[in-house]
């Protein structure tokens, strides 16, 4: 997963899968777009006007929590 923020464009991009090219996109709401691969699965998200939607510094507080092995087994 890769998260980038372009302050000049005020755009936040979250790429879930670098190994899959997106072939289509769907606007979830004005300024929020989901990019999909050929299989229809979401491979990334783009958020425009990110500082307005997420706060002055969209990358100031990012927490990544990885579930423990027990929770991962339940999810599969």
C-alpha positions as a Python dict, from the first residue, in 0.01 Angstrom:
ca = {
    (1, 'X'): (0, 0, 0),
    (2, 'X'): (122, 349, -81),
    (3, 'X'): (-19, 680, 44),
    (4, 'X'): (87, 1006, -121),
    (5, 'X'): (-18, 1365, -74),
    (6, 'X'): (46, 1639, -329),
    (7, 'X'): (10, 1973, -146),
    (8, 'X'): (14, 2173, -472),
    (9, 'X'): (-289, 1982, -599),
    (10, 'X'): (-425, 1920, -245),
    (11, 'X'): (-481, 1559, -351),
    (12, 'X'): (-441, 1246, -140),
    (13, 'X'): (-393, 914, -315),
    (14, 'X'): (-410, 572, -154),
    (15, 'X'): (-292, 286, -372),
    (16, 'X'): (-385, -56, -235),
    (17, 'X'): (-225, -262, -512),
    (18, 'X'): (76, -139, -711),
    (19, 'X'): (80, -460, -914),
    (20, 'X'): (-263, -402, -1070),
    (21, 'X'): (-333, -128, -1323),
    (22, 'X'): (-661, 54, -1284),
    (23, 'X'): (-887, 30, -1584),
    (24, 'X'): (-1194, 216, -1462),
    (25, 'X'): (-1293, 468, -1198),
    (26, 'X'): (-1609, 552, -1010),
    (27, 'X'): (-1689, 879, -835),
    (28, 'X'): (-1801, 793, -483),
    (29, 'X'): (-1887, 1158, -425),
    (30, 'X'): (-1770, 1487, -567),
    (31, 'X'): (-1391, 1483, -533),
    (32, 'X'): (-1357, 1122, -414),
    (33, 'X'): (-1280, 861, -677),
    (34, 'X'): (-1227, 486, -653),
    (35, 'X'): (-998, 333, -914),
    (36, 'X'): (-1075, -26, -1013),
    (37, 'X'): (-880, -300, -1183),
    (38, 'X'): (-1008, -509, -1472),
    (39, 'X'): (-1168, -749, -1221),
    (40, 'X'): (-1379, -467, -1075),
    (41, 'X'): (-1198, -460, -741),
    (42, 'X'): (-1084, -128, -592),
    (43, 'X'): (-710, -77, -632),
    (44, 'X'): (-691, 284, -513),
    (45, 'X'): (-868, 596, -393),
    (46, 'X'): (-811, 961, -480),
    (47, 'X'): (-936, 1244, -260),
    (48, 'X'): (-931, 1597, -399),
    (49, 'X'): (-941, 1903, -171),
    (50, 'X'): (-794, 1672, 91),
    (51, 'X'): (-704, 1946, 340),
    (52, 'X'): (-1066, 2064, 346),
    (53, 'X'): (-1200, 1710, 386),
    (54, 'X'): (-939, 1570, 625),
    (55, 'X'): (-784, 1871, 801),
    (56, 'X'): (-506, 2116, 724),
    (57, 'X'): (-240, 1843, 701),
    (58, 'X'): (-405, 1523, 576),
    (59, 'X'): (-94, 1318, 657),
    (60, 'X'): (-35, 1460, 1006),
    (61, 'X'): (-193, 1166, 1188),
    (62, 'X'): (-190, 829, 1017),
    (63, 'X'): (-237, 520, 1227),
    (64, 'X'): (-198, 177, 1077),
    (65, 'X'): (-321, -106, 1291),
    (66, 'X'): (-250, -460, 1188),
    (67, 'X'): (-487, -716, 1330),
    (68, 'X'): (-339, -1005, 1526),
    (69, 'X'): (-312, -1352, 1377),
    (70, 'X'): (-639, -1463, 1540),
    (71, 'X'): (-836, -1177, 1382),
    (72, 'X'): (-666, -1239, 1045),
    (73, 'X'): (-775, -1605, 1049),
    (74, 'X'): (-1136, -1502, 1122),
    (75, 'X'): (-1134, -1261, 827),
    (76, 'X'): (-1023, -1526, 578),
}
